[in-house]
Amino acid sequence: MTTVTLPQYVLLRFSGADAQSFLQGQLTCDVQALKMGYSCYGGYCTPKGRLLATFLLWVDDAGYTMLLPASLAETIRKRLSMYILRAKVKADILDEVLVGISGANSAVEIANLGGTKPGSLHQFDTAANVRTIALPQDRYLMALPRSGADGIKAAAPGTWERLDIAAGIPFIMPATQEQFVPQMVNLDLIGALSYSKGCYPGQEIVARTHYLGKLKQRMFRARLAAPAAAGDKLYCAELGDQAAGMVVTAALADTEHEVLAVLQTAYASSSRYHLGSLQGPQLDLLSLPYAVT
């Protein structure tokens, strides 16, 4: 079992009477359909439909809480705050510790930290001031006061990200902002994109991509023998010196590295992709827990 703190992520809370309607008009996920005590993934786009952030969102009595990379949190808070105007919404970064738990005996460890184990995927339970959310890959996210995480070590680089990669969950980083429309990183395949919710920034372009069937790139999981980083370009023989894809996220996995990468679907299965150049390390595709179409 693994229990680690996750300082690479931050919580951003939206509270106030208009929080739901405000977020409904800004995010790719259907905020109005999100039930109290549950979470979902989502995205935030530019007016051109390019992703500025992806996140985990949940709702409780305190409002809507968004988990996203610490490197983006303040930028996203400021950008969304620009559009609040006269709406009764407040956006604050929370001073809480995030703890990730995976592996056997998770219920015991959750209880030791003052929480209760949720009964189903994406459900969360609140015990006193401790919140616990069930995530894909049989793992749990806990948000608790700083004093409650004393003695827990921070996760080694890539520990938690590797589990997101196995689950096919992308997190946009500064190096990949404005590089992808939501479908390119499979947001429609993980319940993070609604085509029926109404308008939000970039909605027309996202919908057009879906209904006209013009999507030529999708996100795949792969393994390679060399380190990679978000934003690294990928190449295949069919496109020569023209970049044919990009790394979304990467993490060390045992002695190799795993990535989520956006590739040209026409060549994803038939061609060999390489990191950095046609002579670079080769990517070997791995399975995802959902079908990529």
PASEBA-1860 file (N, C-alpha, C; in nm, 3 decimals):
! residues 293
1> MTTVTLPQ> 0.084/-0.120/0.000/0.000/0.000/0.000/0.087/0.125/0.000 ~ 0.044/0.228/-0.069/0.116/0.354/-0.078/0.031/0.466/-0.019 ~ 0.090/0.544/0.070/0.025/0.662/0.126/0.123/0.777/0.117 ~ 0.089/0.879/0.038/0.181/0.989/0.012/0.105/1.121/0.007 ~ 0.174/1.229/0.037/0.115/1.361/0.014/0.140/1.400/-0.132 ~ 0.056/1.490/-0.183/0.059/1.527/-0.324/0.072/1.679/-0.339 ~ 0.191/1.733/-0.307/0.209/1.878/-0.314/0.205/1.932/-0.456 ~ 0.208/1.845/-0.556/0.204/1.891/-0.694/0.063/1.932/-0.738
9> YVLLRFSG> -0.036/1.913/-0.650/-0.173/1.953/-0.679/-0.224/2.053/-0.575 ~ -0.323/2.130/-0.616/-0.381/2.233/-0.530/-0.533/2.228/-0.546 ~ -0.604/2.269/-0.440/-0.750/2.276/-0.444/-0.796/2.420/-0.461 ~ -0.887/2.439/-0.554/-0.946/2.569/-0.581/-1.097/2.558/-0.558 ~ -1.149/2.637/-0.462/-1.291/2.626/-0.428/-1.370/2.745/-0.481 ~ -1.487/2.712/-0.538/-1.582/2.813/-0.585/-1.705/2.805/-0.495 ~ -1.733/2.912/-0.424/-1.846/2.916/-0.332/-1.934/3.035/-0.364 ~ -2.055/3.032/-0.312/-2.150/3.140/-0.334/-2.274/3.091/-0.406
17> ADAQSFLQ> -2.379/3.173/-0.403/-2.509/3.134/-0.456/-2.505/3.104/-0.606 ~ -2.415/3.169/-0.679/-2.411/3.152/-0.825/-2.298/3.060/-0.872 ~ -2.235/2.987/-0.781/-2.120/2.905/-0.818/-2.155/2.802/-0.924 ~ -2.270/2.736/-0.908/-2.306/2.632/-1.005/-2.328/2.690/-1.144 ~ -2.409/2.795/-1.154/-2.439/2.853/-1.286/-2.314/2.913/-1.349 ~ -2.226/2.972/-1.268/-2.103/3.029/-1.322/-2.015/2.920/-1.382 ~ -1.992/2.813/-1.308/-1.906/2.706/-1.358/-1.970/2.632/-1.476 ~ -2.101/2.622/-1.476/-2.171/2.557/-1.587/-2.141/2.630/-1.718
25> GQLTCDVQ> -2.125/2.760/-1.711/-2.097/2.839/-1.830/-1.950/2.852/-1.864 ~ -1.862/2.783/-1.788/-1.719/2.795/-1.811/-1.650/2.662/-1.842 ~ -1.703/2.551/-1.794/-1.632/2.423/-1.798/-1.693/2.326/-1.898 ~ -1.616/2.227/-1.940/-1.664/2.129/-2.038/-1.757/2.025/-1.977 ~ -1.746/1.999/-1.847/-1.831/1.899/-1.782/-1.965/1.960/-1.745 ~ -2.064/1.873/-1.724/-2.199/1.919/-1.689/-2.206/1.940/-1.538 ~ -2.181/2.062/-1.495/-2.177/2.094/-1.352/-2.314/2.076/-1.289 ~ -2.419/2.112/-1.359/-2.554/2.100/-1.304/-2.593/1.954/-1.280
33> ALKMGYSC> -2.535/1.863/-1.355/-2.568/1.721/-1.340/-2.484/1.653/-1.232 ~ -2.383/1.722/-1.181/-2.297/1.663/-1.079/-2.371/1.656/-0.946 ~ -2.387/1.536/-0.893/-2.463/1.515/-0.771/-2.381/1.550/-0.647 ~ -2.450/1.597/-0.546/-2.386/1.624/-0.418/-2.317/1.498/-0.367 ~ -2.190/1.511/-0.328/-2.116/1.397/-0.278/-2.048/1.315/-0.385 ~ -2.037/1.370/-0.508/-1.970/1.298/-0.616/-1.871/1.390/-0.686 ~ -1.782/1.329/-0.764/-1.682/1.403/-0.839/-1.687/1.364/-0.986 ~ -1.622/1.445/-1.069/-1.606/1.412/-1.211/-1.483/1.486/-1.263
41> YGGYCTPK> -1.435/1.444/-1.378/-1.327/1.515/-1.443/-1.385/1.619/-1.538 ~ -1.306/1.719/-1.571/-1.353/1.823/-1.661/-1.237/1.901/-1.720 ~ -1.271/1.997/-1.807/-1.171/2.081/-1.871/-1.216/2.225/-1.878 ~ -1.121/2.313/-1.902/-1.146/2.457/-1.917/-1.071/2.502/-2.042 ~ -1.144/2.564/-2.135/-1.090/2.595/-2.267/-1.082/2.745/-2.294 ~ -1.002/2.779/-2.394/-1.002/2.912/-2.452/-1.123/2.923/-2.544 ~ -1.157/3.044/-2.590/-1.266/3.057/-2.687/-1.242/2.980/-2.817 ~ -1.116/2.943/-2.844/-1.085/2.864/-2.963/-1.094/2.714/-2.937
49> GRLLATFL> -1.140/2.676/-2.817/-1.160/2.535/-2.786/-1.035/2.461/-2.745 ~ -0.929/2.533/-2.712/-0.804/2.470/-2.670/-0.797/2.466/-2.518 ~ -0.752/2.355/-2.464/-0.754/2.335/-2.320/-0.649/2.419/-2.248 ~ -0.695/2.489/-2.146/-0.607/2.560/-2.053/-0.581/2.477/-1.928 ~ -0.674/2.388/-1.895/-0.659/2.305/-1.775/-0.754/2.187/-1.782 ~ -0.714/2.079/-1.717/-0.804/1.968/-1.686/-0.798/1.947/-1.535 ~ -0.902/1.887/-1.478/-0.914/1.886/-1.332/-1.011/1.779/-1.286 ~ -1.012/1.758/-1.155/-1.115/1.680/-1.086/-1.201/1.779/-1.011
57> LWVDDAGY> -1.333/1.765/-1.022/-1.427/1.859/-0.960/-1.525/1.782/-0.874 ~ -1.555/1.835/-0.753/-1.660/1.774/-0.671/-1.740/1.883/-0.601 ~ -1.859/1.843/-0.555/-1.949/1.939/-0.492/-1.992/1.887/-0.356 ~ -1.991/1.977/-0.257/-2.044/1.947/-0.124/-2.108/2.074/-0.069 ~ -2.141/2.075/0.057/-2.210/2.190/0.116/-2.127/2.318/0.111 ~ -1.996/2.305/0.099/-1.909/2.424/0.097/-1.898/2.485/-0.042 ~ -1.941/2.413/-0.146/-1.932/2.464/-0.282/-1.870/2.361/-0.375 ~ -1.809/2.411/-0.481/-1.744/2.326/-0.580/-1.593/2.335/-0.564
65> TMLLPASL> -1.528/2.220/-0.552/-1.384/2.217/-0.530/-1.317/2.151/-0.649 ~ -1.213/2.216/-0.699/-1.141/2.173/-0.818/-0.998/2.137/-0.780 ~ -0.955/2.016/-0.815/-0.817/1.975/-0.798/-0.746/1.991/-0.932 ~ -0.634/2.065/-0.933/-0.557/2.082/-1.055/-0.410/2.102/-1.021 ~ -0.321/2.091/-1.118/-0.178/2.105/-1.089/-0.146/2.238/-1.022 ~ -0.059/2.236/-0.924/-0.022/2.357/-0.851/0.037/2.461/-0.944 ~ 0.104/2.418/-1.050/0.167/2.511/-1.143/0.067/2.593/-1.223 ~ -0.061/2.553/-1.222/-0.165/2.624/-1.296/-0.268/2.691/-1.207
73> AETIRKRL> -0.271/2.656/-1.080/-0.384/2.693/-0.995/-0.410/2.844/-0.990 ~ -0.308/2.922/-0.962/-0.328/3.066/-0.948/-0.363/3.129/-1.083 ~ -0.303/3.083/-1.190/-0.335/3.136/-1.323/-0.481/3.110/-1.358 ~ -0.528/2.989/-1.331/-0.668/2.954/-1.361/-0.763/3.030/-1.270 ~ -0.726/3.044/-1.143/-0.811/3.121/-1.050/-0.829/3.264/-1.100 ~ -0.719/3.327/-1.140/-0.727/3.465/-1.187/-0.808/3.476/-1.316 ~ -0.788/3.383/-1.406/-0.859/3.390/-1.534/-1.010/3.371/-1.514 ~ -1.049/3.271/-1.436/-1.191/3.251/-1.410/-1.250/3.368/-1.332
81> SMYILRAK> -1.174/3.425/-1.240/-1.224/3.538/-1.160/-1.255/3.659/-1.248 ~ -1.187/3.673/-1.361/-1.214/3.784/-1.452/-1.357/3.782/-1.504 ~ -1.417/3.663/-1.508/-1.550/3.648/-1.567/-1.661/3.640/-1.463 ~ -1.626/3.650/-1.336/-1.729/3.644/-1.232/-1.817/3.768/-1.237 ~ -1.758/3.885/-1.260/-1.832/4.012/-1.271/-1.921/4.029/-1.149 ~ -2.053/4.040/-1.170/-2.145/4.065/-1.057/-2.204/3.936/-1.000 ~ -2.161/3.823/-1.049/-2.213/3.697/-0.997/-2.169/3.677/-0.852 ~ -2.252/3.609/-0.776/-2.221/3.582/-0.635/-2.137/3.455/-0.627
89> VKADILDE> -2.008/3.473/-0.659/-1.914/3.361/-0.661/-1.782/3.410/-0.605 ~ -1.718/3.324/-0.526/-1.587/3.353/-0.472/-1.496/3.236/-0.504 ~ -1.374/3.267/-0.554/-1.278/3.163/-0.590/-1.157/3.173/-0.499 ~ -1.129/3.068/-0.422/-1.019/3.068/-0.325/-0.935/2.943/-0.339 ~ -0.805/2.957/-0.324/-0.716/2.842/-0.314/-0.714/2.797/-0.168 ~ -0.739/2.669/-0.146/-0.749/2.616/-0.010/-0.613/2.578/0.046 ~ -0.598/2.595/0.175/-0.475/2.555/0.244/-0.499/2.420/0.310 ~ -0.504/2.315/0.229/-0.524/2.181/0.278/-0.417/2.090/0.220
97> VLVGISGA> -0.394/1.980/0.286/-0.299/1.881/0.237/-0.375/1.773/0.161 ~ -0.322/1.736/0.046/-0.379/1.628/-0.033/-0.296/1.503/-0.011 ~ -0.365/1.394/0.016/-0.299/1.265/0.041/-0.355/1.163/-0.057 ~ -0.267/1.087/-0.120/-0.307/0.982/-0.210/-0.283/0.845/-0.149 ~ -0.381/0.756/-0.160/-0.370/0.621/-0.105/-0.403/0.521/-0.215 ~ -0.319/0.420/-0.230/-0.346/0.315/-0.328/-0.298/0.181/-0.273 ~ -0.360/0.073/-0.323/-0.318/-0.059/-0.280/-0.411/-0.121/-0.177 ~ -0.370/-0.234/-0.123/-0.453/-0.309/-0.028/-0.463/-0.236/0.106
105> NSAVEIAN> -0.566/-0.272/0.182/-0.589/-0.217/0.317/-0.609/-0.066/0.318 ~ -0.663/-0.014/0.208/-0.684/0.130/0.200/-0.785/0.178/0.305 ~ -0.885/0.097/0.336/-0.986/0.139/0.433/-0.924/0.165/0.570 ~ -0.827/0.082/0.607/-0.760/0.100/0.737/-0.682/0.229/0.738 ~ -0.608/0.256/0.632/-0.528/0.377/0.626/-0.615/0.502/0.622 ~ -0.726/0.496/0.549/-0.819/0.608/0.545/-0.874/0.637/0.684 ~ -0.911/0.531/0.755/-0.963/0.548/0.891/-0.857/0.606/0.984 ~ -0.732/0.564/0.967/-0.624/0.617/1.051/-0.606/0.767/1.033
113> LGGTKPGS> -0.642/0.816/0.915/-0.629/0.960/0.886/-0.759/1.036/0.914 ~ -0.857/0.967/0.972/-0.980/1.033/1.012/-1.089/1.036/0.909 ~ -1.075/0.956/0.803/-1.175/0.954/0.697/-1.253/0.824/0.693 ~ -1.348/0.818/0.600/-1.423/0.695/0.574/-1.416/0.663/0.426 ~ -1.408/0.535/0.394/-1.389/0.491/0.256/-1.520/0.500/0.178 ~ -1.520/0.570/0.064/-1.642/0.578/-0.018/-1.679/0.441/-0.075 ~ -1.808/0.427/-0.107/-1.856/0.298/-0.153/-1.846/0.274/-0.301 ~ -1.826/0.379/-0.382/-1.823/0.361/-0.527/-1.733/0.465/-0.592
121> LHQFDTAA> -1.696/0.438/-0.715/-1.607/0.525/-0.791/-1.665/0.665/-0.803 ~ -1.582/0.765/-0.779/-1.615/0.907/-0.788/-1.706/0.956/-0.675 ~ -1.742/0.867/-0.584/-1.815/0.912/-0.465/-1.715/0.964/-0.364 ~ -1.758/1.059/-0.280/-1.671/1.100/-0.172/-1.748/1.108/-0.042 ~ -1.676/1.081/0.067/-1.734/1.085/0.201/-1.664/1.193/0.281 ~ -1.740/1.255/0.370/-1.686/1.357/0.458/-1.701/1.311/0.602 ~ -1.591/1.309/0.674/-1.591/1.275/0.816/-1.522/1.390/0.889 ~ -1.600/1.466/0.967/-1.548/1.586/1.032/-1.495/1.679/0.923
129> NVRTIALP> -1.369/1.712/0.924/-1.312/1.801/0.823/-1.218/1.727/0.728 ~ -1.242/1.598/0.710/-1.163/1.516/0.620/-1.252/1.464/0.507 ~ -1.209/1.485/0.382/-1.285/1.437/0.266/-1.205/1.330/0.193 ~ -1.275/1.225/0.150/-1.211/1.113/0.081/-1.288/1.082/-0.047 ~ -1.216/1.075/-0.159/-1.277/1.052/-0.289/-1.220/0.925/-0.350 ~ -1.307/0.840/-0.405/-1.266/0.718/-0.473/-1.235/0.748/-0.619 ~ -1.113/0.714/-0.663/-1.068/0.743/-0.798/-1.038/0.615/-0.875 ~ -1.026/0.623/-1.009/-0.990/0.505/-1.087/-0.856/0.447/-1.043
137> QDRYLMAL> -0.834/0.322/-1.077/-0.713/0.246/-1.043/-0.709/0.213/-0.893 ~ -0.826/0.194/-0.832/-0.836/0.150/-0.693/-0.751/0.237/-0.600 ~ -0.776/0.368/-0.605/-0.701/0.461/-0.522/-0.795/0.567/-0.466 ~ -0.745/0.639/-0.370/-0.828/0.735/-0.297/-0.751/0.865/-0.276 ~ -0.822/0.974/-0.291/-0.768/1.107/-0.267/-0.830/1.160/-0.138 ~ -0.746/1.208/-0.047/-0.795/1.265/0.077/-0.751/1.411/0.087 ~ -0.842/1.496/0.134/-0.810/1.636/0.162/-0.832/1.657/0.311 ~ -0.727/1.700/0.381/-0.736/1.713/0.526/-0.651/1.830/0.574
145> PRSGADGI> -0.676/1.875/0.697/-0.596/1.985/0.752/-0.448/1.948/0.757 ~ -0.362/2.049/0.752/-0.218/2.024/0.748/-0.170/1.941/0.868 ~ -0.229/1.965/0.982/-0.187/1.890/1.101/-0.219/1.742/1.090 ~ -0.316/1.707/1.006/-0.356/1.567/0.994/-0.264/1.483/0.908 ~ -0.169/1.549/0.838/-0.079/1.475/0.750/0.062/1.470/0.802 ~ 0.081/1.502/0.928/0.216/1.499/0.986/0.277/1.359/0.974 ~ 0.399/1.353/0.927/0.468/1.226/0.918/0.453/1.154/0.785 ~ 0.362/1.201/0.698/0.345/1.139/0.567/0.441/1.205/0.468
153> KAAAPGTW> 0.516/1.125/0.398/0.613/1.177/0.303/0.546/1.216/0.172 ~ 0.606/1.314/0.104/0.559/1.352/-0.029/0.588/1.239/-0.128 ~ 0.502/1.226/-0.226/0.519/1.121/-0.326/0.647/1.143/-0.405 ~ 0.718/1.035/-0.434/0.833/1.044/-0.524/0.783/1.085/-0.662 ~ 0.865/1.158/-0.737/0.821/1.205/-0.869/0.764/1.093/-0.955 ~ 0.645/1.114/-1.006/0.582/1.018/-1.095/0.499/0.910/-1.029 ~ 0.505/0.898/-0.896/0.433/0.790/-0.827/0.283/0.796/-0.854 ~ 0.222/0.911/-0.830/0.078/0.927/-0.849/0.044/0.946/-0.997
161> ERLDIAAG> 0.129/1.017/-1.068/0.105/1.041/-1.210/0.101/0.910/-1.289 ~ 0.182/0.813/-1.247/0.181/0.683/-1.315/0.045/0.616/-1.307 ~ -0.025/0.634/-1.197/-0.158/0.575/-1.182/-0.260/0.649/-1.269 ~ -0.245/0.782/-1.281/-0.330/0.856/-1.374/-0.307/0.811/-1.517 ~ -0.182/0.787/-1.552/-0.150/0.740/-1.687/-0.217/0.605/-1.713 ~ -0.208/0.513/-1.617/-0.271/0.382/-1.633/-0.422/0.393/-1.648 ~ -0.480/0.495/-1.584/-0.625/0.517/-1.592/-0.666/0.598/-1.714 ~ -0.568/0.652/-1.787/-0.599/0.735/-1.903/-0.654/0.871/-1.866
169> IPFIMPAT> -0.607/0.925/-1.753/-0.654/1.056/-1.704/-0.548/1.161/-1.733 ~ -0.577/1.258/-1.821/-0.476/1.358/-1.855/-0.485/1.481/-1.765 ~ -0.370/1.535/-1.730/-0.365/1.666/-1.664/-0.281/1.760/-1.750 ~ -0.345/1.867/-1.795/-0.275/1.968/-1.872/-0.174/2.039/-1.782 ~ -0.055/2.064/-1.836/0.051/2.135/-1.766/0.084/2.264/-1.842 ~ 0.165/2.353/-1.784/0.199/2.477/-1.856/0.252/2.453/-1.997 ~ 0.331/2.348/-2.016/0.390/2.320/-2.147/0.288/2.272/-2.250 ~ 0.170/2.230/-2.206/0.070/2.177/-2.300/-0.056/2.261/-2.305
177> QEQFVPQM> -0.059/2.376/-2.240/-0.175/2.464/-2.249/-0.197/2.507/-2.395 ~ -0.323/2.507/-2.435/-0.366/2.553/-2.568/-0.313/2.464/-2.681 ~ -0.277/2.340/-2.650/-0.229/2.248/-2.752/-0.337/2.152/-2.803 ~ -0.440/2.128/-2.721/-0.536/2.023/-2.754/-0.680/2.071/-2.738 ~ -0.769/2.023/-2.826/-0.912/2.032/-2.798/-0.945/1.915/-2.705 ~ -1.055/1.922/-2.630/-1.082/1.819/-2.528/-1.082/1.675/-2.578 ~ -1.135/1.653/-2.699/-1.143/1.515/-2.748/-1.005/1.456/-2.776 ~ -0.907/1.540/-2.808/-0.773/1.488/-2.835/-0.714/1.417/-2.714
185> VNLDLIGA> -0.749/1.463/-2.593/-0.698/1.398/-2.470/-0.806/1.313/-2.404 ~ -0.906/1.272/-2.485/-1.006/1.172/-2.445/-1.100/1.218/-2.334 ~ -1.121/1.350/-2.319/-1.212/1.394/-2.214/-1.353/1.340/-2.235 ~ -1.392/1.320/-2.361/-1.524/1.265/-2.389/-1.536/1.119/-2.349 ~ -1.423/1.050/-2.331/-1.423/0.908/-2.297/-1.416/0.884/-2.147 ~ -1.393/0.989/-2.068/-1.384/0.972/-1.921/-1.492/1.055/-1.850 ~ -1.597/1.094/-1.921/-1.708/1.166/-1.859/-1.678/1.310/-1.825 ~ -1.580/1.369/-1.894/-1.537/1.506/-1.863/-1.586/1.608/-1.965
193> LSYSKGCY> -1.667/1.563/-2.061/-1.712/1.651/-2.169/-1.857/1.621/-2.202 ~ -1.942/1.724/-2.194/-2.084/1.709/-2.227/-2.115/1.783/-2.356 ~ -2.189/1.717/-2.445/-2.231/1.781/-2.569/-2.371/1.842/-2.559 ~ -2.435/1.827/-2.444/-2.573/1.873/-2.431/-2.591/1.981/-2.325 ~ -2.485/2.023/-2.258/-2.496/2.112/-2.142/-2.517/2.258/-2.178 ~ -2.487/2.299/-2.301/-2.499/2.440/-2.335/-2.363/2.506/-2.351 ~ -2.364/2.637/-2.355/-2.245/2.713/-2.395/-2.139/2.721/-2.285 ~ -2.014/2.724/-2.330/-1.897/2.751/-2.247/-1.788/2.795/-2.344
201> PGQEIVAR> -1.678/2.854/-2.300/-1.575/2.898/-2.393/-1.525/2.783/-2.481 ~ -1.529/2.805/-2.612/-1.483/2.704/-2.706/-1.585/2.599/-2.743 ~ -1.707/2.609/-2.690/-1.808/2.504/-2.708/-1.841/2.480/-2.856 ~ -1.849/2.585/-2.936/-1.885/2.569/-3.077/-1.781/2.486/-3.151 ~ -1.654/2.513/-3.124/-1.547/2.439/-3.191/-1.544/2.294/-3.143 ~ -1.561/2.274/-3.013/-1.562/2.138/-2.957/-1.677/2.058/-3.016 ~ -1.795/2.119/-3.024/-1.912/2.050/-3.079/-1.894/2.022/-3.228 ~ -1.839/2.117/-3.301/-1.817/2.098/-3.445/-1.721/1.982/-3.469
209> THYLGKLK> -1.616/1.973/-3.388/-1.521/1.863/-3.400/-1.591/1.729/-3.383 ~ -1.686/1.725/-3.289/-1.760/1.601/-3.261/-1.859/1.567/-3.373 ~ -1.943/1.662/-3.408/-2.053/1.631/-3.500/-2.009/1.620/-3.645 ~ -1.898/1.685/-3.682/-1.850/1.674/-3.819/-1.745/1.564/-3.834 ~ -1.708/1.501/-3.722/-1.616/1.389/-3.727/-1.478/1.424/-3.780 ~ -1.428/1.541/-3.743/-1.299/1.587/-3.795/-1.181/1.561/-3.702 ~ -1.203/1.480/-3.599/-1.095/1.453/-3.504/-0.994/1.357/-3.565 ~ -0.870/1.401/-3.576/-0.765/1.320/-3.636/-0.659/1.274/-3.536
217> QRMFRARL> -0.673/1.320/-3.411/-0.575/1.284/-3.309/-0.647/1.237/-3.183 ~ -0.587/1.139/-3.117/-0.639/1.088/-2.991/-0.521/1.063/-2.897 ~ -0.555/1.044/-2.768/-0.452/1.019/-2.668/-0.437/0.869/-2.645 ~ -0.312/0.824/-2.645/-0.279/0.684/-2.622/-0.180/0.674/-2.506 ~ -0.172/0.554/-2.451/-0.075/0.524/-2.346/0.040/0.446/-2.408 ~ 0.162/0.479/-2.367/0.277/0.412/-2.426/0.391/0.402/-2.326 ~ 0.487/0.315/-2.358/0.607/0.294/-2.277/0.729/0.325/-2.364 ~ 0.833/0.379/-2.303/0.960/0.399/-2.373/1.074/0.389/-2.274
225> AAPAAAGD> 1.194/0.374/-2.326/1.310/0.347/-2.242/1.382/0.473/-2.197 ~ 1.334/0.590/-2.237/1.401/0.716/-2.202/1.303/0.808/-2.134 ~ 1.353/0.901/-2.052/1.263/0.996/-1.986/1.198/1.090/-2.087 ~ 1.075/1.129/-2.058/1.000/1.223/-2.142/0.933/1.325/-2.051 ~ 0.883/1.431/-2.110/0.817/1.537/-2.032/0.699/1.592/-2.111 ~ 0.604/1.648/-2.039/0.488/1.709/-2.103/0.534/1.813/-2.204 ~ 0.477/1.807/-2.324/0.511/1.901/-2.429/0.615/1.849/-2.527 ~ 0.683/1.738/-2.495/0.780/1.681/-2.588/0.711/1.638/-2.717
233> KLYCAELG> 0.776/1.665/-2.830/0.717/1.630/-2.959/0.754/1.488/-3.000 ~ 0.666/1.428/-3.079/0.683/1.291/-3.126/0.680/1.288/-3.278 ~ 0.748/1.188/-3.335/0.763/1.182/-3.479/0.740/1.039/-3.528 ~ 0.690/1.030/-3.653/0.676/0.900/-3.717/0.719/0.914/-3.863 ~ 0.754/0.801/-3.926/0.812/0.803/-4.061/0.718/0.866/-4.164 ~ 0.588/0.844/-4.147/0.493/0.894/-4.248/0.493/1.045/-4.259 ~ 0.523/1.115/-4.150/0.521/1.261/-4.151/0.661/1.322/-4.148 ~ 0.763/1.238/-4.151/0.900/1.286/-4.161/0.939/1.380/-4.048
241> DQAAGMVV> 0.989/1.497/-4.086/1.037/1.594/-3.988/0.924/1.677/-3.927 ~ 0.801/1.654/-3.970/0.686/1.724/-3.912/0.640/1.649/-3.787 ~ 0.625/1.721/-3.677/0.581/1.656/-3.553/0.448/1.586/-3.574 ~ 0.437/1.463/-3.524/0.318/1.381/-3.543/0.243/1.357/-3.413 ~ 0.288/1.418/-3.304/0.221/1.400/-3.176/0.294/1.474/-3.067 ~ 0.239/1.464/-2.945/0.297/1.534/-2.831/0.269/1.459/-2.703 ~ 0.365/1.459/-2.612/0.348/1.397/-2.481/0.257/1.487/-2.396 ~ 0.155/1.428/-2.336/0.064/1.500/-2.246/0.118/1.495/-2.104
249> TAALADTE> 0.154/1.376/-2.059/0.211/1.359/-1.926/0.301/1.237/-1.928 ~ 0.400/1.235/-1.837/0.498/1.127/-1.835/0.535/1.094/-1.691 ~ 0.577/0.971/-1.669/0.617/0.929/-1.533/0.709/0.809/-1.542 ~ 0.799/0.798/-1.447/0.886/0.681/-1.435/0.802/0.562/-1.391 ~ 0.822/0.449/-1.456/0.751/0.325/-1.422/0.853/0.213/-1.417 ~ 0.892/0.173/-1.296/0.999/0.075/-1.278/1.126/0.128/-1.343 ~ 1.182/0.055/-1.439/1.305/0.100/-1.504/1.279/0.173/-1.635 ~ 1.151/0.182/-1.675/1.115/0.249/-1.799/1.028/0.371/-1.766
257> HEVLAVLQ> 0.973/0.431/-1.870/0.888/0.548/-1.853/0.757/0.524/-1.927 ~ 0.649/0.573/-1.869/0.519/0.566/-1.934/0.469/0.706/-1.964 ~ 0.393/0.717/-2.072/0.339/0.846/-2.112/0.195/0.831/-2.158 ~ 0.122/0.941/-2.147/0.001/0.960/-2.226/0.042/1.056/-2.337 ~ 0.012/1.021/-2.460/0.058/1.101/-2.573/-0.053/1.113/-2.677 ~ -0.067/1.232/-2.732/-0.161/1.254/-2.841/-0.092/1.219/-2.972 ~ -0.152/1.126/-3.049/-0.095/1.077/-3.173/-0.194/1.091/-3.287 ~ -0.144/1.092/-3.408/-0.230/1.086/-3.526/-0.295/0.948/-3.529
265> TAYASSSR> -0.428/0.945/-3.528/-0.496/0.815/-3.522/-0.470/0.730/-3.646 ~ -0.445/0.793/-3.760/-0.421/0.718/-3.883/-0.295/0.634/-3.875 ~ -0.199/0.675/-3.791/-0.072/0.604/-3.784/-0.045/0.543/-3.646 ~ -0.136/0.561/-3.552/-0.108/0.519/-3.414/-0.076/0.371/-3.403 ~ -0.148/0.288/-3.475/-0.128/0.144/-3.464/-0.031/0.088/-3.567 ~ -0.020/0.156/-3.681/0.059/0.101/-3.791/0.202/0.152/-3.796 ~ 0.229/0.266/-3.732/0.361/0.327/-3.742/0.434/0.323/-3.608 ~ 0.564/0.344/-3.613/0.645/0.355/-3.494/0.664/0.503/-3.462
273> YHLGSLQG> 0.629/0.541/-3.341/0.649/0.678/-3.298/0.778/0.688/-3.218 ~ 0.844/0.804/-3.232/0.973/0.825/-3.166/0.972/0.959/-3.093 ~ 1.043/0.964/-2.984/1.052/1.084/-2.901/1.161/1.177/-2.952 ~ 1.123/1.301/-2.981/1.220/1.404/-3.014/1.263/1.412/-3.158 ~ 1.274/1.299/-3.226/1.314/1.294/-3.367/1.287/1.153/-3.417 ~ 1.305/1.134/-3.548/1.285/1.000/-3.604/1.389/0.901/-3.554 ~ 1.499/0.952/-3.501/1.605/0.866/-3.448/1.592/0.850/-3.296 ~ 1.492/0.912/-3.235/1.476/0.910/-3.090/1.421/0.779/-3.038
281> PQLDLLSL> 1.409/0.766/-2.905/1.356/0.643/-2.843/1.217/0.609/-2.895 ~ 1.191/0.483/-2.913/1.064/0.437/-2.970/0.957/0.418/-2.863 ~ 0.834/0.455/-2.895/0.721/0.433/-2.806/0.655/0.299/-2.838 ~ 0.622/0.223/-2.735/0.546/0.100/-2.750/0.410/0.120/-2.684 ~ 0.303/0.103/-2.761/0.169/0.129/-2.710/0.129/0.029/-2.604 ~ 0.057/0.080/-2.503/0.000/0.000/-2.395/-0.151/0.016/-2.396 ~ -0.219/-0.069/-2.322/-0.366/-0.062/-2.319/-0.413/0.047/-2.225 ~ -0.534/0.093/-2.250/-0.606/0.186/-2.163/-0.731/0.115/-2.111
289> PYAVT> -0.788/0.162/-2.002/-0.908/0.097/-1.947/-1.036/0.130/-2.024 ~ -1.025/0.208/-2.129/-1.141/0.240/-2.213/-1.097/0.232/-2.359 ~ -1.195/0.215/-2.448/-1.165/0.203/-2.591/-1.144/0.341/-2.652 ~ -1.037/0.355/-2.728/-1.007/0.480/-2.798/-1.060/0.464/-2.941 ~ -1.155/0.549/-2.980/-1.218/0.538/-3.111/-1.182/0.655/-3.198
END
